[in-house]
Amino acid sequence: MELNDEFWSKRYELHQTGWDLHKASPPLKAFIDQWPDINSRVLIPGCGNAYEADYLLQKGFTQITLIDISHVLTEHLQEHFKGHSIQIIHGDFFDHEGTYDLVLEQTFFCAINPALREQYVLKMKSILAPDGVLAGVLFNRDFEGGPPFGGSLPEYIQLFSPHFQIKTLETCYNSIPARQNTELFIQLINGSSNA
């Protein structure tokens, strides 16, 4: 199974989007609420319906970039955010070039082939400014088949710690009820933990 434009566009067309909360994720809203700079360059990769982007706009953020591999989705987002200065990119995150102060992770990591996880970490490191932050939610559970693909705290520590300073990697206290105790909140700073 290739997790490409065709695969994800079909999922959206058929409304096979069980991961979709239909609102901004509570852990991400709480994080955005305390982020100090609304002029930060923000990226949401694998953005889906981008409810977090709506929330960023409400909070006054001015430099928001969304990227998703599904053409169906990005066409919808172009319409949804018409009149706003949000950059919407139809493409593969791994081919994306840019520099960001903050990358928000919300069900993108769990949607990519687990074989790409090391590549994900290196790509995040390359697009984040020095001291830039990767923040969001990762699943702390297994799934049958996939996507979504699960993971665990020890796996994430092993994956991220050589490349990022781990500021937060702990169970979310404010997950939606259906995801209680199955989500970890991450706040990773671009810079080796050994620096």
C-alpha angles and dihedrals in degrees: 000000000000114000095215139133092284093051096049096038089055091050090054094044091052092042090238090150106126090156092062111108093189087227140051113291110259094228090053093046090053090049093048090049091062098038105118104213123056089185092064117124104248128193126190108192120199082013099180111188088345099225087160089060090056088052093048089053091051088053092051101254111162108189110056126155124188125192130184134162094223115092090196090058098044091049088053091049092050087058095041095051097038109145094025124103095238118135110226118193127191103206152084115300090218090062094046121115124198145100123252138181093206133023117191117211116204117156094323098104091051092049098058125081107274088231086071097056096101088048089050091056093049092046091050090050091050096051098042118090116237105290089011116150134234106199135169146075133319126183117252096199143065127258131203108251110328176287102093095057119196134220145177142237095253090050092051093048090052092046101045107028097077090057108027139043104242107223096164131011108151144119112290112249093198107045119141110268094257090057099039112144092002099086131075122201115222129198109176124177120213103249133077116277085229093058 
